[in-house]
Amino acid sequence: MQDWLIEDEQLSIGRKSVLPGAGFFYPDSLEEQEAEREAEETLTGSDVVVVADPDADGLACTALVRLVHGEGALLPAGPHELEEALEWVAEYANPEATVYVCDLCPDSESDIDALPDAVSRLASFSWYDHHQWDDDLATQVRETGVDLTVGESDEVCTADVALNELDHTFDDRFEELAAVTRDHDLWIRDDERSDDLADYAYWTDPEEYVETVLEHGVDFPAEVDEFLAEQRIEKEALIEKAIERAEMREAGPWTIGVTYGRCSQNEVAEALREQGSDAAVIVKPAGSASIRGTETFERCHEVAAQVNGGGHPKAAGCKPDIYDDMLDYAHHWTTQGAVAKQAIIGAFQRLADDTETESDNASDE
């Protein structure tokens, strides 16, 4: 396959909107090999390690840890990469290192299989999060000796948790960093700067983001503002494409705005809310989906849990287990996520049916 077939620069906005990025087309085995090589380089010789989701919340935690310790090697890991990250910490981290896991929540026991081995080799192991945890998994994590702190998912972000738990007196600008990060992460959207944090964390290298907020807090320098303005030209075009193809579905008492495309999900969800949806589903070309709620629907994590995901009451993510081969992905792209949409709407409907049954049973008592 020629490289130009998957390079974004060759695609119109319309085509880019319905296809995944170039990284999707590289085999997982190659990506895993490269990821492990980078993890070994990162962990070897490091006395302080932060395993964090590389979004604005996880990276804010990394910045706070570095402020406290004067160092902190960052091992980026998404929710579905937690198992591998803990395995690499167990294998490559410096004996007696101090480790923090931030803004990550295990979905199953397999995600934490490597945790006992890692904890046994380390001087200190702390875990800060604010997602919806399974009680049994939380107990298992604590029983390994990990200092686990999980904040209320609808009240704080993980940066708030780290700010409170780390033994340090932080300047006001880092209190502000946590507050603005929370504004985005909990989808409060009262502070215009929270979009800047989220976008910059998404578009720039994680190390650059951490260095920038350590030096400037939430008030970015002019060169960052210029970078964001340039990136947002394409961002707004992709958002518009997703909004144009959105449709409303009904599930029980809720109206669900459903769309497809490579886009920034929060802005699309906000537009669908303004059009009257109680919740929004944005299915991505790579197969995952974002679920966003409103004041009238705060059960996104319950929907996501039914389709291989999790998250918060008003913001969650998932990837339905519906892709068996590349033909399934080809169908996904050409139908703009029809099967994934149906799987997620089905989860909304089951939740509505269960809620109605519970209500009927309560009335009968």
C-alpha positions as CSV (number, residue, x, y, z in Angstrom):
1,M,0.0,0.0,0.0
2,Q,1.3,3.4,-0.9
3,D,1.9,5.8,2.0
4,W,0.0,8.6,0.3
5,L,-3.2,6.5,0.5
6,I,-3.4,7.1,4.3
7,E,-1.7,10.5,4.6
8,D,-4.1,13.1,5.9
9,E,-2.6,15.8,3.8
10,Q,-4.0,14.1,0.7
11,L,-7.6,14.1,1.9
12,S,-10.3,16.6,1.6
13,I,-12.1,17.6,4.8
14,G,-15.1,15.5,3.7
15,R,-13.0,12.3,3.3
16,K,-10.9,13.0,6.3
17,S,-14.0,13.2,8.4
18,V,-15.1,9.7,7.6
19,L,-11.8,7.9,7.7
20,P,-9.4,7.2,10.7
21,G,-6.0,8.7,11.0
22,A,-2.9,7.1,9.5
23,G,-2.0,5.4,12.8
24,F,-5.0,3.2,12.5
25,F,-3.6,1.4,9.5
26,Y,-0.4,0.3,11.2
27,P,-0.6,-3.2,12.8
28,D,-1.0,-3.3,16.6
29,S,2.0,-5.6,16.8
30,L,4.3,-2.9,15.3
31,E,2.8,-0.2,17.5
32,E,3.2,-2.4,20.6
33,Q,6.8,-3.1,19.9
34,E,7.6,0.6,19.4
35,A,5.5,1.5,22.5
36,E,7.4,-1.1,24.6
37,R,10.8,0.2,23.3
38,E,9.8,3.8,24.3
39,A,8.5,2.6,27.7
40,E,11.8,0.9,28.4
41,E,13.7,4.1,27.5
42,T,11.4,6.2,29.7
43,L,11.4,3.9,32.7
44,T,15.0,2.9,32.9
45,G,16.9,5.0,35.4
46,S,13.9,7.0,36.5
47,D,13.3,7.4,40.2
48,V,9.8,8.9,39.8
49,V,7.3,7.6,37.2
50,V,3.9,8.8,36.2
51,V,1.6,6.5,34.2
52,A,-1.1,8.8,33.0
53,D,-3.8,9.3,30.4
54,P,-2.2,11.9,28.0
55,D,-5.2,14.2,28.1
56,A,-5.3,17.6,29.9
57,D,-6.3,16.0,33.2
58,G,-3.6,13.3,33.2
59,L,-0.9,15.7,32.0
60,A,-1.9,18.2,34.7
61,C,-1.3,15.5,37.3
62,T,2.1,14.8,35.7
63,A,3.0,18.5,36.0
64,L,2.0,18.5,39.7
65,V,4.1,15.4,40.4
66,R,7.1,16.9,38.8
67,L,6.6,20.1,40.8
68,V,6.7,18.1,44.0
69,H,9.6,15.7,43.1
70,G,11.6,17.8,40.7
71,E,11.2,14.9,38.2
72,G,8.8,12.4,36.9
73,A,9.2,10.3,33.8
74,L,5.9,10.2,31.9
75,L,4.5,6.9,30.5
76,P,1.4,7.9,28.5
77,A,-1.3,5.2,28.6
78,G,-4.9,5.3,27.4
79,P,-7.7,3.3,29.2
80,H,-7.1,0.3,27.0
81,E,-3.4,0.4,27.5
82,L,-3.4,0.2,31.2
83,E,-2.6,-3.6,31.4
84,E,0.6,-3.1,29.2
85,A,1.7,0.0,31.1
86,L,1.6,-1.8,34.4
87,E,3.5,-4.8,32.9
88,W,6.2,-2.4,31.7
89,V,6.4,-0.6,35.0
90,A,6.9,-4.0,36.7
91,E,9.6,-5.0,34.2
92,Y,11.5,-1.8,33.5
93,A,11.0,0.7,36.4
94,N,13.9,1.4,38.7
95,P,13.8,-0.9,41.7
96,E,12.5,1.3,44.6
97,A,11.1,3.9,42.3
98,T,8.1,6.0,43.2
99,V,5.2,5.5,40.9
100,Y,1.9,7.4,40.3
101,V,-1.0,6.2,38.1
102,C,-3.2,9.1,37.2
103,D,-6.6,9.5,35.5
104,L,-6.9,5.8,34.6
105,C,-9.5,3.2,35.7
106,P,-9.3,-0.6,35.2
107,D,-12.2,-2.1,33.4
108,S,-11.4,-5.7,34.4
109,E,-9.1,-7.8,36.6
110,S,-6.8,-8.5,33.7
111,D,-5.9,-4.7,33.6
112,I,-4.3,-5.1,37.0
113,D,-2.7,-8.5,36.7
114,A,0.8,-7.0,36.8
115,L,0.1,-4.7,39.7
116,P,1.2,-7.0,42.6
117,D,4.6,-7.6,40.9
118,A,5.1,-3.9,40.3
119,V,4.2,-2.9,43.8
120,S,6.5,-5.5,45.4
121,R,9.5,-3.9,43.6
122,L,8.7,-0.3,44.2
123,A,9.2,2.1,47.1
124,S,5.9,3.8,46.7
125,F,2.8,3.3,44.5
126,S,0.0,5.8,44.5
127,W,-3.1,5.9,42.2
128,Y,-5.2,9.0,41.7
129,D,-8.4,9.0,39.7
130,H,-12.0,10.2,39.5
131,H,-13.8,7.7,37.2
132,Q,-16.5,5.3,38.2
133,W,-14.7,2.3,39.9
134,D,-16.0,-1.2,40.4
135,D,-15.8,-1.8,44.1
136,D,-14.2,-5.2,43.8
137,L,-11.4,-3.8,41.5
138,A,-10.8,-1.0,43.9
139,T,-10.5,-3.4,46.8
140,Q,-8.0,-5.6,44.8
141,V,-5.9,-2.6,44.0
142,R,-5.7,-1.5,47.6
143,E,-4.9,-5.0,48.8
144,T,-1.7,-4.9,46.7
145,G,-0.5,-2.0,48.8
146,V,-1.4,0.8,46.4
147,D,-2.5,4.1,47.9
148,L,-5.6,4.5,45.9
149,T,-7.7,7.8,46.0
150,V,-10.7,8.1,43.8
151,G,-12.6,11.4,43.8
152,E,-16.2,11.9,43.1
153,S,-16.5,11.8,39.3
154,D,-19.2,14.5,39.0
155,E,-17.4,16.9,41.3
156,V,-13.6,16.7,40.7
157,C,-11.1,15.8,38.0
158,T,-8.0,13.8,38.8
159,A,-5.8,17.0,38.9
160,D,-8.0,18.0,41.9
161,V,-7.3,14.7,43.5
162,A,-3.5,15.0,42.9
163,L,-3.5,18.6,44.2
164,N,-5.1,17.4,47.4
165,E,-3.2,14.2,47.9
166,L,0.4,15.3,47.1
167,D,2.3,16.5,50.1
168,H,3.1,20.0,48.8
169,T,1.8,23.6,49.1
170,F,1.0,24.6,45.6
171,D,0.9,28.1,44.2
172,D,-2.4,29.6,43.3
173,R,-1.7,29.1,39.6
174,F,-1.7,25.4,40.0
175,E,-5.0,25.5,41.9
176,E,-6.2,27.4,38.9
177,L,-4.8,24.8,36.6
178,A,-6.8,22.1,38.3
179,A,-10.0,24.3,38.3
180,V,-9.8,25.0,34.6
181,T,-8.9,21.3,33.8
182,R,-12.0,20.3,35.8
183,D,-14.1,22.7,33.8
184,H,-13.3,20.8,30.7
185,D,-13.0,17.3,32.0
186,L,-16.4,17.4,33.7
187,W,-17.8,19.3,30.8
188,I,-18.9,22.3,32.9
189,R,-17.6,24.7,30.2
190,D,-17.8,27.9,32.3
191,D,-14.2,28.9,31.6
192,E,-13.2,29.6,28.0
193,R,-9.6,28.6,28.7
194,S,-10.6,25.0,29.4
195,D,-11.0,24.4,25.6
196,D,-7.5,25.7,25.1
197,L,-6.1,23.2,27.7
198,A,-8.0,20.3,26.1
199,D,-7.0,21.2,22.5
200,Y,-3.4,21.9,23.3
201,A,-3.1,18.6,25.2
202,Y,-4.6,16.8,22.2
203,W,-2.5,18.5,19.5
204,T,0.9,18.9,21.0
205,D,3.4,16.4,22.4
206,P,2.6,15.4,26.0
207,E,6.1,16.6,27.2
208,E,5.6,20.0,25.6
209,Y,2.2,20.3,27.3
210,V,3.6,19.5,30.7
211,E,6.5,22.0,30.3
212,T,4.1,24.7,29.1
213,V,1.7,24.5,32.1
214,L,4.5,24.2,34.5
215,E,5.9,27.5,33.2
216,H,2.8,29.4,32.3
217,G,-0.1,27.7,34.1
218,V,-3.4,28.2,32.1
219,D,-2.3,31.5,30.6
220,F,-0.6,30.3,27.5
221,P,2.1,32.3,25.6
222,A,1.3,33.9,22.3
223,E,3.0,31.2,20.2
224,V,0.7,28.6,21.7
225,D,-2.3,30.8,21.0
226,E,-1.2,31.1,17.4
227,F,-0.7,27.3,17.1
228,L,-4.2,26.7,18.5
229,A,-5.8,29.2,16.1
230,E,-4.2,27.5,13.1
231,Q,-5.2,24.0,14.2
232,R,-8.8,25.1,14.9
233,I,-9.4,26.0,11.3
234,E,-9.5,22.3,10.4
235,K,-11.1,21.4,13.7
236,E,-14.1,23.6,13.1
237,A,-14.5,22.2,9.6
238,L,-14.6,18.6,11.0
239,I,-17.0,19.6,13.7
240,E,-19.3,21.1,11.1
241,K,-19.3,17.9,9.0
242,A,-20.3,15.8,12.1
243,I,-23.1,18.2,13.0
244,E,-24.4,18.1,9.4
245,R,-24.8,14.3,9.4
246,A,-26.3,14.0,12.9
247,E,-29.8,12.6,13.5
248,M,-32.1,12.2,16.5
249,R,-33.1,8.8,17.8
250,E,-35.5,8.0,20.6
251,A,-34.7,5.6,23.4
252,G,-37.4,5.4,26.2
253,P,-37.8,8.9,27.5
254,W,-34.6,10.2,26.0
255,T,-33.7,11.9,22.7
256,I,-30.3,10.9,21.5
257,G,-28.3,12.9,19.0
258,V,-26.2,10.4,17.0
259,T,-23.5,11.2,14.5
260,Y,-20.3,9.9,13.0
261,G,-16.9,11.4,12.1
262,R,-13.4,12.3,13.1
263,C,-14.0,15.4,15.2
264,S,-13.9,17.1,18.6
265,Q,-16.7,15.4,20.4
266,N,-17.5,18.0,23.1
267,E,-18.3,20.8,20.6
268,V,-20.4,18.4,18.5
269,A,-22.2,17.2,21.7
270,E,-22.9,20.8,22.7
271,A,-24.5,21.5,19.3
272,L,-26.7,18.4,19.6
273,R,-27.7,19.5,23.1
274,E,-28.8,22.9,21.7
275,Q,-30.8,21.0,19.1
276,G,-32.8,19.2,21.8
277,S,-30.9,16.0,22.6
278,D,-30.7,14.6,26.1
279,A,-27.5,12.8,25.2
280,A,-25.1,12.6,22.3
281,V,-23.3,9.7,20.7
282,I,-20.3,10.5,18.4
283,V,-19.0,7.4,16.6
284,K,-15.4,7.7,15.4
285,P,-13.9,6.2,12.2
286,A,-11.5,4.1,14.3
287,G,-14.5,2.3,15.9
288,S,-14.7,3.9,19.3
289,A,-17.4,6.3,20.4
290,S,-17.9,9.2,22.8
291,I,-21.1,9.5,24.8
292,R,-22.0,12.9,26.3
293,G,-24.9,13.7,28.7
294,T,-26.8,16.8,29.8
295,E,-28.7,17.9,32.8
296,T,-31.5,15.6,31.7
297,F,-29.2,12.5,31.2
298,E,-26.4,11.7,33.6
299,R,-26.0,8.0,33.0
300,C,-23.4,7.9,30.2
301,H,-21.1,5.5,32.1
302,E,-24.0,3.0,32.5
303,V,-24.6,3.0,28.7
304,A,-20.8,2.7,28.0
305,A,-20.4,-0.2,30.4
306,Q,-22.8,-2.3,28.1
307,V,-20.6,-1.7,25.0
308,N,-17.1,-2.3,26.2
309,G,-16.4,1.1,27.9
310,G,-16.9,3.3,30.9
311,G,-16.4,6.8,32.2
312,H,-18.5,9.4,34.0
313,P,-22.2,10.1,34.4
314,K,-22.1,12.9,31.8
315,A,-19.1,11.8,29.7
316,A,-18.0,8.3,28.8
317,G,-16.3,6.3,26.0
318,C,-16.6,2.9,24.5
319,K,-15.7,0.7,21.6
320,P,-18.4,-1.9,20.7
321,D,-17.1,-5.4,20.1
322,I,-18.4,-5.6,16.6
323,Y,-15.3,-5.6,14.4
324,D,-14.1,-9.1,13.4
325,D,-12.1,-8.2,10.3
326,M,-11.2,-5.3,7.9
327,L,-14.5,-5.9,6.0
328,D,-16.3,-4.9,9.1
329,Y,-14.3,-1.7,9.3
330,A,-14.9,-1.0,5.6
331,H,-18.6,-1.4,6.3
332,H,-18.2,0.9,9.3
333,W,-16.6,3.7,7.1
334,T,-19.0,3.4,4.2
335,T,-22.1,3.3,6.3
336,Q,-20.8,6.0,8.7
337,G,-20.8,3.7,11.7
338,A,-24.3,2.2,11.3
339,V,-23.6,-1.0,13.3
340,A,-21.8,0.9,16.1
341,K,-24.6,3.4,16.3
342,Q,-27.2,0.7,16.6
343,A,-25.2,-1.1,19.3
344,I,-25.0,2.0,21.4
345,I,-28.6,3.1,20.9
346,G,-29.5,-0.5,21.9
347,A,-27.7,0.1,25.2
348,F,-29.7,3.3,25.8
349,Q,-32.9,1.3,25.1
350,R,-31.9,-1.5,27.5
351,L,-31.2,1.1,30.2
352,A,-34.6,2.7,29.6
353,D,-36.3,-0.7,29.8
354,D,-34.5,-1.6,33.0
355,T,-35.4,1.8,34.5
356,E,-39.0,1.3,33.6
357,T,-39.1,-2.2,35.1
358,E,-37.5,-1.0,38.3
359,S,-40.1,1.8,38.5
360,D,-42.9,-0.6,37.9
361,N,-41.6,-3.0,40.6
362,A,-41.3,-0.2,43.1
363,S,-44.9,0.9,42.4
364,D,-46.1,-2.7,43.0
365,E,-44.4,-2.8,46.5
